[in-house]
């Protein structure tokens, strides 16, 4: 008592095969395998992804002058 014997697993397996059929089970297992492969590929792509450049210029504050400047177009020093 308490443990599942081999006969319990055989009966459960037969019921599953009768309900779903052998073809449907193999199709489901194939879909699971494709999903796992896609997940692994997606995880690998995330590791090698390049950082995204901001679409708008970054605004900075020049603390010496007290004004807001555009960091992408300002190439000179205030002094």
MOQUIQUI-V636803 format. One record per residue. N is the residue number from 0. RES is the residue in one letter. OMEGA is omega as a letter, one per 20 degrees, with the letter a starting at -180 (NA if undefined). NEAR is the number of other C-alpha atoms within 8 Angstrom. D_CENTER is the distance of its C-alpha to the mean C-alpha in Angstrom with 2 decimals. Layout:
n:N res:RES omega:OMEGA near:NEAR d_center:D_CENTER
n:N res:RES omega:OMEGA near:NEAR d_center:D_CENTER
//
This chain:
n:0 res:X omega:r near:2 d_center:43.99
n:1 res:X omega:a near:3 d_center:40.59
n:2 res:X omega:r near:4 d_center:38.75
n:3 res:X omega:r near:7 d_center:37.40
n:4 res:X omega:r near:6 d_center:39.54
n:5 res:X omega:a near:6 d_center:38.80
n:6 res:X omega:r near:7 d_center:40.62
n:7 res:X omega:a near:8 d_center:38.28
n:8 res:X omega:r near:9 d_center:35.26
n:9 res:X omega:r near:8 d_center:37.25
n:10 res:X omega:r near:8 d_center:38.10
n:11 res:X omega:r near:8 d_center:34.54
n:12 res:X omega:r near:8 d_center:33.40
n:13 res:X omega:r near:8 d_center:36.23
n:14 res:X omega:r near:8 d_center:35.41
n:15 res:X omega:r near:9 d_center:31.76
n:16 res:X omega:r near:10 d_center:33.01
n:17 res:X omega:a near:7 d_center:35.65
n:18 res:X omega:a near:6 d_center:33.32
n:19 res:X omega:a near:9 d_center:30.49
n:20 res:X omega:a near:9 d_center:32.29
n:21 res:X omega:a near:7 d_center:31.31
n:22 res:X omega:a near:7 d_center:29.80
n:23 res:X omega:r near:8 d_center:27.43
n:24 res:X omega:r near:10 d_center:26.20
n:25 res:X omega:r near:8 d_center:25.58
n:26 res:X omega:r near:8 d_center:23.72
n:27 res:X omega:r near:8 d_center:21.45
n:28 res:X omega:r near:8 d_center:20.85
n:29 res:X omega:r near:8 d_center:20.10
n:30 res:X omega:r near:8 d_center:17.50
n:31 res:X omega:r near:8 d_center:15.87
n:32 res:X omega:r near:8 d_center:16.03
n:33 res:X omega:r near:8 d_center:14.51
n:34 res:X omega:r near:8 d_center:11.51
n:35 res:X omega:r near:8 d_center:11.15
n:36 res:X omega:r near:8 d_center:11.72
n:37 res:X omega:r near:8 d_center:9.18
n:38 res:X omega:r near:8 d_center:6.41
n:39 res:X omega:r near:8 d_center:8.33
n:40 res:X omega:r near:8 d_center:8.81
n:41 res:X omega:r near:8 d_center:5.42
n:42 res:X omega:r near:8 d_center:5.49
n:43 res:X omega:r near:8 d_center:9.05
n:44 res:X omega:r near:8 d_center:8.84
n:45 res:X omega:a near:7 d_center:7.38
n:46 res:X omega:a near:6 d_center:10.37
n:47 res:X omega:a near:6 d_center:12.78
n:48 res:X omega:r near:6 d_center:12.15
n:49 res:X omega:r near:4 d_center:15.50
n:50 res:X omega:a near:4 d_center:16.29
n:51 res:X omega:r near:4 d_center:17.17
n:52 res:X omega:r near:4 d_center:20.91
n:53 res:X omega:a near:6 d_center:22.29
n:54 res:X omega:r near:4 d_center:24.00
n:55 res:X omega:r near:4 d_center:26.99
n:56 res:X omega:a near:8 d_center:29.19
n:57 res:X omega:r near:8 d_center:28.92
n:58 res:X omega:r near:8 d_center:31.99
n:59 res:X omega:r near:8 d_center:33.79
n:60 res:X omega:r near:8 d_center:36.99
n:61 res:X omega:a near:9 d_center:39.87
n:62 res:X omega:r near:6 d_center:41.35
n:63 res:X omega:a near:5 d_center:44.66
n:64 res:X omega:a near:6 d_center:45.36
n:65 res:X omega:a near:7 d_center:43.63
n:66 res:X omega:r near:7 d_center:42.06
n:67 res:X omega:a near:8 d_center:38.63
n:68 res:X omega:r near:9 d_center:37.81
n:69 res:X omega:a near:10 d_center:35.24
n:70 res:X omega:a near:9 d_center:33.68
n:71 res:X omega:a near:7 d_center:33.04
n:72 res:X omega:a near:5 d_center:36.70
n:73 res:X omega:r near:7 d_center:38.62
n:74 res:X omega:a near:5 d_center:39.90
n:75 res:X omega:r near:4 d_center:43.16
n:76 res:X omega:r near:4 d_center:44.16
n:77 res:X omega:a near:5 d_center:45.92
n:78 res:X omega:NA near:2 d_center:48.96
//
